[in-house]
Protein backbone atom coordinates (compact mmCIF):
# COMPACT_ATOMS: atom_id res chain seq x y z
CA UNK A 1 0.00 0.00 0.00
CA UNK A 2 2.80 2.41 0.90
CA UNK A 3 4.57 1.67 -2.41
CA UNK A 4 1.36 2.30 -4.32
CA UNK A 5 1.02 5.69 -2.66
CA UNK A 6 4.65 6.52 -3.47
CA UNK A 7 3.91 5.65 -7.12
CA UNK A 8 0.76 7.77 -6.96
CA UNK A 9 2.75 10.74 -5.64
CA UNK A 10 5.40 10.27 -8.32
CA UNK A 11 2.77 11.03 -10.94
CA UNK A 12 2.06 14.40 -9.33
CA UNK A 13 5.59 15.61 -8.66
CA UNK A 14 6.96 18.52 -10.68
CA UNK A 15 9.79 17.56 -13.01
CA UNK A 16 13.06 19.27 -12.07
CA UNK A 17 13.38 21.10 -15.42
CA UNK A 18 10.02 22.79 -14.77
CA UNK A 19 10.82 24.12 -11.29
CA UNK A 20 12.42 27.41 -12.31
CA UNK A 21 9.85 28.25 -15.03
CA UNK A 22 7.02 27.49 -12.60
CA UNK A 23 8.56 29.70 -9.91
CA UNK A 24 8.97 32.54 -12.42
CA UNK A 25 5.38 32.21 -13.61
CA UNK A 26 4.02 32.23 -10.06
CA UNK A 27 6.11 35.28 -9.19
CA UNK A 28 4.94 37.09 -12.36
CA UNK A 29 1.31 36.34 -11.56
CA UNK A 30 1.82 37.53 -8.01
CA UNK A 31 3.46 40.72 -9.28
CA UNK A 32 0.57 41.44 -11.64
CA UNK A 33 -2.04 40.81 -8.97
CA UNK A 34 -0.29 42.89 -6.32
CA UNK A 35 0.46 45.84 -8.62
CA UNK A 36 -3.09 47.16 -8.25
CA UNK A 37 -3.15 46.35 -4.57
CA UNK A 38 0.07 48.29 -3.96
CA UNK A 39 -1.32 51.24 -5.90
CA UNK A 40 -4.54 51.20 -3.87
CA UNK A 41 -2.57 50.99 -0.65
CA UNK A 42 -0.34 53.92 -1.66
CA UNK A 43 -3.42 56.02 -2.53
CA UNK A 44 -4.97 55.27 0.85
CA UNK A 45 -1.74 56.19 2.64
CA UNK A 46 -1.59 59.52 0.75
CA UNK A 47 -5.22 60.25 1.65
CA UNK A 48 -4.51 59.41 5.26
CA UNK A 49 -1.57 61.85 5.38
CA UNK A 50 -3.65 64.60 3.76
CA UNK A 51 -6.46 64.16 6.26
CA UNK A 52 -3.99 64.09 9.15
CA UNK A 53 -2.43 67.30 7.86
CA UNK A 54 -5.87 68.89 7.59
CA UNK A 55 -6.77 67.81 11.13
CA UNK A 56 -3.49 69.18 12.44
CA UNK A 57 -4.21 72.44 10.62
CA UNK A 58 -7.69 72.90 12.12
CA UNK A 59 -6.38 71.88 15.56
CA UNK A 60 -3.81 74.65 15.34
CA UNK A 61 -6.18 77.29 14.00
CA UNK A 62 -9.13 76.73 16.29
CA UNK A 63 -7.66 77.12 19.77
CA UNK A 64 -4.94 79.63 18.95
CA UNK A 65 -6.42 81.87 16.29
CA UNK A 66 -10.07 81.03 16.89
CA UNK A 67 -10.74 81.49 13.19
CA UNK A 68 -13.79 79.24 13.31
CA UNK A 69 -16.61 78.75 15.74
CA UNK A 70 -16.65 75.70 18.01
CA UNK A 71 -19.58 74.02 16.26
CA UNK A 72 -17.82 74.20 12.87
CA UNK A 73 -14.58 73.00 14.43
CA UNK A 74 -16.28 70.01 16.07
CA UNK A 75 -18.18 69.15 12.87
CA UNK A 76 -15.01 69.22 10.76
CA UNK A 77 -12.99 67.37 13.38
CA UNK A 78 -15.60 64.59 13.62
CA UNK A 79 -15.96 64.37 9.81
CA UNK A 80 -12.25 64.03 9.15
CA UNK A 81 -11.63 61.76 12.12
CA UNK A 82 -14.29 59.40 10.75
CA UNK A 83 -12.64 59.53 7.32
CA UNK A 84 -9.30 58.72 8.92
CA UNK A 85 -10.79 55.70 10.68
CA UNK A 86 -12.35 54.48 7.42
CA UNK A 87 -9.01 54.72 5.66
CA UNK A 88 -7.18 53.01 8.53
CA UNK A 89 -9.72 50.18 8.43
CA UNK A 90 -9.25 49.89 4.66
CA UNK A 91 -5.47 49.76 5.15
CA UNK A 92 -5.85 46.91 7.66
CA UNK A 93 -6.68 44.50 4.82
CA UNK A 94 -3.20 45.09 3.36
CA UNK A 95 -1.30 44.10 6.52
CA UNK A 96 -1.12 40.38 5.75
CA UNK A 97 1.07 40.57 2.66
CA UNK A 98 3.98 38.17 2.75
CA UNK A 99 7.47 39.63 2.54
CA UNK A 100 8.86 36.12 2.18
CA UNK A 101 6.63 35.16 -0.73
CA UNK A 102 9.53 34.11 -2.96
CA UNK A 103 10.88 31.82 -0.23
CA UNK A 104 7.42 30.34 0.25
CA UNK A 105 7.00 29.69 -3.50
CA UNK A 106 10.48 28.22 -3.78
CA UNK A 107 9.97 25.89 -0.81
CA UNK A 108 6.53 24.80 -2.04
CA UNK A 109 7.64 24.12 -5.60
CA UNK A 110 10.73 22.24 -4.40
CA UNK A 111 8.61 20.13 -2.08
CA UNK A 112 6.18 19.26 -4.85
CA UNK A 113 9.07 18.20 -7.06
CA UNK A 114 9.98 15.46 -4.60
CA UNK A 115 6.69 14.38 -3.04
CA UNK A 116 7.37 10.67 -3.42
CA UNK A 117 10.88 10.95 -1.94
CA UNK A 118 9.65 13.07 0.97
CA UNK A 119 6.88 10.56 1.69
CA UNK A 120 9.16 7.55 1.50
CA UNK A 121 11.82 9.07 3.76
CA UNK A 122 9.46 10.52 6.39
CA UNK A 123 8.50 9.03 9.72
CA UNK A 124 4.83 8.69 10.64
CA UNK A 125 4.55 12.31 11.83
CA UNK A 126 6.16 13.60 8.63
CA UNK A 127 3.80 11.49 6.55
CA UNK A 128 0.78 12.80 8.45
CA UNK A 129 1.98 16.36 7.92
CA UNK A 130 2.62 15.79 4.21
CA UNK A 131 -0.76 14.10 3.83
CA UNK A 132 -2.50 17.10 5.42
CA UNK A 133 -0.64 19.44 3.07
CA UNK A 134 -1.67 17.47 0.00
CA UNK A 135 -5.17 16.53 1.16
CA UNK A 136 -6.25 19.23 3.63
CA UNK A 137 -9.78 17.90 4.19
N, C-alpha and C positions, 0 to 999 in steps of 0.2 A: 504494500500500500504506500509506504514512504517513497519507494522508487518510482511509483506511478505519479505521485505528486511532484517529485523532482522533474520528471519528464514533462509533466503538465506545465510547470513553471518555466522550463526551458523554452517552451513555445512562445512565452510572453516576454522573455527578456529582450532588451534592446541590444542589437548587434553593436560591437565596439566601434565600428566605422561610422555609426550613426549618432554616437554620443555628442560629439562637438556640434554637428549641424542642428541636432535637436535642442541643445542648450542655447545656441544662437537664436533659433526661431522663438523659443520661449521668452528669451530676454527681449527680442524685438517686439513681440506681442505685448509684453509687459510695458515696454517703453511707450508704445502707441496708446495703450489704455490709460497709462498714468499721466500722459502729456496733458490731457484735458483736466484731469484731477489736480495736477500741480498748478495749472493756470487758474482754476477756480479757487484753490487754496490761497494763491498769491493775491488774487482780487479781494478775497475776504479779509486777508491780513492788511491790505492797503485801506480798505473801508474801515476796519477797526482802528487803525492809526488816525485816520481823518476824524472819526467820531471822537476818539480820545482827545485829539487836539482841540476840537470844537468844545468839548466839555471842559477842558482845562481853561479855554478862553473865556467861557461864560462864568466859570468859577472865579476867575480873576476879576472880571469886569463887575460882577454883581456886588460882592461885598465892598470892594475898594472904591470903585467909581460910581456905583449905584446907578448905572446907565439904564437899567431896566427895573420894572416893578417886580415885587416878590412873586406874584402870581405867574407872570410871564417866565421868570427865572425857573420856578418850580415845574411849570409845564414843559419847558424846553429840556430841563435836566431829566425829568421822568421819561420824555420821549426818546432822548438820545441814550439814556441808560438802558432802556428797553431794547433799542436797536443794537447796542453793544452786546447785551446778553444773547440776542438772537444770533448775532454773528459768532459769538464765542461757542454757542451750542452747535452751530453749523461747522465750525472748525474742529469740534470734538470728533466728528466722524473721520477726520484725516489723521488722527493720532496713531492708529494701528498700522501704519505702513511699515514694511519690513526693510530695515537698512541692510540686512544680510540676505537679501533675496537671491543674489547670485550664488552664495554659498548653499542656500537651501535647494536651489534648482540643481546645482552641481551634485550635491549629495544624493538627491532624489533620483536623478538620471543615472548616476553611477550605481546606486543600489538596484535599480530596475534592470541594469545591464547584467547583473549577477544574482538574480533571484534564486535560481536553482542552487548555486554554490553557497549562498548565504543560508538557505534552508538546510542544506545537507550538513553544513559545518556548525550549525547552531545547536545549543542545548534546548531543553524543553521550553524554558522561559523565552529564549530568543525566537523559537519557532512560534510560540503564542503571540509574541509581539509582531513578528513578521506577518502572521496570519491576520491579525487585527488591522495592520496597515493595508494589506491587500484586499481583505474582505471585512470592512468596518462594521457591517451589520450582523 
